């Protein structure tokens, strides 16, 4: 197996690109230089240039997934510590969630219509 296809190497490349993108956004202050978007774009170019399939790259994903579950559980602690604040701000939180849902549905339907999707496809979205 080529070292470029090693799951630990690809994982290191992913984290390296992300931290460099994060540093770039911090230095420039440009919000459009979102580290996640930059990482995805750079990784696509990297995988295409090195002829590494997405399936091969994604094999290293189980390494991240393993640690993602405890991280999600750990998010409950700060939420619990802020429970009083959340209770006080419940109405604005719920209204912003509702507004986000409505905007999300409308934008998906409009984009689908602009792209010429059939009614069946739009209804399934």
C-alpha positions as YAML, in Angstrom:
chain: A
units: angstrom
residues:
- id: 1
  name: UNK
  ca: [0.00, 0.00, 0.00]
- id: 2
  name: UNK
  ca: [1.18, 3.45, -0.90]
- id: 3
  name: UNK
  ca: [1.89, 5.74, 2.09]
- id: 4
  name: UNK
  ca: [-0.49, 8.29, 0.54]
- id: 5
  name: UNK
  ca: [-3.31, 5.81, 1.05]
- id: 6
  name: UNK
  ca: [-2.47, 5.17, 4.70]
- id: 7
  name: UNK
  ca: [-5.47, 6.11, 6.86]
- id: 8
  name: UNK
  ca: [-3.29, 7.76, 9.51]
- id: 9
  name: UNK
  ca: [-1.49, 9.84, 6.88]
- id: 10
  name: UNK
  ca: [-4.79, 10.94, 5.34]
- id: 11
  name: UNK
  ca: [-6.14, 11.78, 8.78]
- id: 12
  name: UNK
  ca: [-3.03, 13.86, 9.51]
- id: 13
  name: UNK
  ca: [-3.42, 15.63, 6.15]
- id: 14
  name: UNK
  ca: [-7.06, 16.41, 6.97]
- id: 15
  name: UNK
  ca: [-6.24, 17.87, 10.37]
- id: 16
  name: UNK
  ca: [-3.22, 19.72, 8.99]
- id: 17
  name: UNK
  ca: [-5.25, 21.37, 6.25]
- id: 18
  name: UNK
  ca: [-8.00, 22.27, 8.73]
- id: 19
  name: UNK
  ca: [-5.62, 23.92, 11.19]
- id: 20
  name: UNK
  ca: [-3.84, 25.82, 8.41]
- id: 21
  name: UNK
  ca: [-7.21, 27.01, 7.08]
- id: 22
  name: UNK
  ca: [-8.22, 28.05, 10.59]
- id: 23
  name: UNK
  ca: [-4.97, 29.98, 10.95]
- id: 24
  name: UNK
  ca: [-5.53, 31.65, 7.56]
- id: 25
  name: UNK
  ca: [-9.01, 32.80, 8.56]
- id: 26
  name: UNK
  ca: [-7.74, 34.09, 11.90]
- id: 27
  name: UNK
  ca: [-4.89, 36.04, 10.27]
- id: 28
  name: UNK
  ca: [-7.00, 37.55, 7.48]
- id: 29
  name: UNK
  ca: [-10.25, 37.97, 9.39]
- id: 30
  name: UNK
  ca: [-12.18, 37.09, 6.23]
- id: 31
  name: UNK
  ca: [-15.26, 35.09, 7.20]
- id: 32
  name: UNK
  ca: [-15.58, 33.60, 3.71]
- id: 33
  name: UNK
  ca: [-12.36, 31.69, 4.39]
- id: 34
  name: UNK
  ca: [-14.32, 29.21, 6.48]
- id: 35
  name: UNK
  ca: [-11.92, 26.48, 7.66]
- id: 36
  name: UNK
  ca: [-14.39, 23.68, 6.99]
- id: 37
  name: UNK
  ca: [-15.15, 24.85, 3.45]
- id: 38
  name: UNK
  ca: [-11.48, 25.44, 2.70]
- id: 39
  name: UNK
  ca: [-10.55, 22.03, 4.08]
- id: 40
  name: UNK
  ca: [-13.17, 20.31, 1.92]
- id: 41
  name: UNK
  ca: [-12.08, 22.18, -1.21]
- id: 42
  name: UNK
  ca: [-8.38, 21.53, -0.63]
- id: 43
  name: UNK
  ca: [-9.01, 17.87, 0.18]
- id: 44
  name: UNK
  ca: [-10.96, 17.41, -3.05]
- id: 45
  name: UNK
  ca: [-8.07, 18.87, -5.04]
- id: 46
  name: UNK
  ca: [-5.57, 16.74, -3.07]
- id: 47
  name: UNK
  ca: [-7.52, 13.52, -3.63]
- id: 48
  name: UNK
  ca: [-7.94, 14.25, -7.34]
- id: 49
  name: UNK
  ca: [-4.25, 15.11, -7.82]
- id: 50
  name: UNK
  ca: [-3.06, 11.99, -5.97]
- id: 51
  name: UNK
  ca: [-5.72, 9.72, -7.55]
- id: 52
  name: UNK
  ca: [-6.90, 8.53, -4.15]
- id: 53
  name: UNK
  ca: [-10.51, 7.35, -4.19]
- id: 54
  name: UNK
  ca: [-12.99, 8.75, -1.73]
- id: 55
  name: UNK
  ca: [-13.58, 5.22, -0.42]
- id: 56
  name: UNK
  ca: [-9.89, 4.90, 0.45]
- id: 57
  name: UNK
  ca: [-9.89, 8.33, 2.09]
- id: 58
  name: UNK
  ca: [-13.07, 7.57, 4.02]
- id: 59
  name: UNK
  ca: [-11.55, 4.44, 5.59]
- id: 60
  name: UNK
  ca: [-9.79, 6.78, 8.00]
- id: 61
  name: UNK
  ca: [-13.15, 8.28, 8.91]
- id: 62
  name: UNK
  ca: [-13.80, 5.57, 11.46]
- id: 63
  name: UNK
  ca: [-10.88, 6.97, 13.45]
- id: 64
  name: UNK
  ca: [-12.65, 10.31, 13.76]
- id: 65
  name: UNK
  ca: [-16.06, 8.72, 14.25]
- id: 66
  name: UNK
  ca: [-14.74, 6.77, 17.24]
- id: 67
  name: UNK
  ca: [-13.92, 10.01, 19.08]
- id: 68
  name: UNK
  ca: [-16.93, 11.94, 17.82]
- id: 69
  name: UNK
  ca: [-19.42, 10.02, 19.96]
- id: 70
  name: UNK
  ca: [-17.83, 10.92, 23.31]
- id: 71
  name: UNK
  ca: [-17.41, 14.52, 22.13]
- id: 72
  name: UNK
  ca: [-21.13, 14.79, 21.40]
- id: 73
  name: UNK
  ca: [-21.94, 13.39, 24.84]
- id: 74
  name: UNK
  ca: [-19.50, 15.86, 26.41]
- id: 75
  name: UNK
  ca: [-21.50, 18.74, 24.88]
- id: 76
  name: UNK
  ca: [-24.24, 17.92, 27.35]
- id: 77
  name: UNK
  ca: [-22.17, 19.18, 30.29]
- id: 78
  name: UNK
  ca: [-21.93, 22.83, 29.14]
- id: 79
  name: UNK
  ca: [-25.60, 22.73, 28.17]
- id: 80
  name: UNK
  ca: [-26.53, 21.47, 31.63]
- id: 81
  name: UNK
  ca: [-24.40, 24.17, 33.25]
- id: 82
  name: UNK
  ca: [-26.24, 26.81, 31.23]
- id: 83
  name: UNK
  ca: [-29.71, 25.38, 31.87]
- id: 84
  name: UNK
  ca: [-30.99, 28.49, 33.68]
- id: 85
  name: UNK
  ca: [-29.88, 30.76, 30.83]
- id: 86
  name: UNK
  ca: [-31.49, 28.42, 28.32]
- id: 87
  name: UNK
  ca: [-34.76, 28.47, 30.27]
- id: 88
  name: UNK
  ca: [-34.73, 32.28, 30.38]
- id: 89
  name: UNK
  ca: [-34.04, 32.50, 26.64]
- id: 90
  name: UNK
  ca: [-36.32, 29.65, 25.58]
- id: 91
  name: UNK
  ca: [-38.71, 31.78, 23.50]
- id: 92
  name: UNK
  ca: [-35.96, 33.44, 21.38]
- id: 93
  name: UNK
  ca: [-34.27, 30.05, 20.98]
- id: 94
  name: UNK
  ca: [-37.47, 28.38, 19.79]
- id: 95
  name: UNK
  ca: [-38.37, 31.28, 17.47]
- id: 96
  name: UNK
  ca: [-34.92, 31.25, 15.89]
- id: 97
  name: UNK
  ca: [-35.17, 27.47, 15.41]
- id: 98
  name: UNK
  ca: [-38.56, 27.89, 13.74]
- id: 99
  name: UNK
  ca: [-37.26, 30.71, 11.51]
- id: 100
  name: UNK
  ca: [-34.25, 28.60, 10.54]
- id: 101
  name: UNK
  ca: [-36.48, 25.66, 9.61]
- id: 102
  name: UNK
  ca: [-38.77, 27.84, 7.50]
- id: 103
  name: UNK
  ca: [-35.87, 29.54, 5.69]
- id: 104
  name: UNK
  ca: [-34.22, 26.16, 5.13]
- id: 105
  name: UNK
  ca: [-37.31, 24.60, 3.57]
- id: 106
  name: UNK
  ca: [-38.03, 27.63, 1.39]
- id: 107
  name: UNK
  ca: [-34.44, 27.88, 0.15]
- id: 108
  name: UNK
  ca: [-34.27, 24.15, -0.67]
- id: 109
  name: UNK
  ca: [-37.53, 24.32, -2.64]
- id: 110
  name: UNK
  ca: [-36.46, 27.47, -4.51]
- id: 111
  name: UNK
  ca: [-33.05, 26.06, -5.38]
- id: 112
  name: UNK
  ca: [-34.64, 22.80, -6.56]
- id: 113
  name: UNK
  ca: [-37.10, 24.74, -8.76]
- id: 114
  name: UNK
  ca: [-34.29, 26.89, -10.18]
- id: 115
  name: UNK
  ca: [-32.38, 23.73, -11.04]
- id: 116
  name: UNK
  ca: [-35.43, 22.31, -12.83]
- id: 117
  name: UNK
  ca: [-36.29, 19.52, -10.40]
- id: 118
  name: UNK
  ca: [-39.58, 17.72, -10.96]
- id: 119
  name: UNK
  ca: [-42.47, 18.08, -8.54]
- id: 120
  name: UNK
  ca: [-41.85, 14.56, -7.21]
- id: 121
  name: UNK
  ca: [-38.28, 15.45, -6.32]
- id: 122
  name: UNK
  ca: [-39.33, 18.73, -4.69]
- id: 123
  name: UNK
  ca: [-42.02, 16.97, -2.63]
- id: 124
  name: UNK
  ca: [-39.47, 14.42, -1.46]
- id: 125
  name: UNK
  ca: [-37.14, 17.13, -0.20]
...
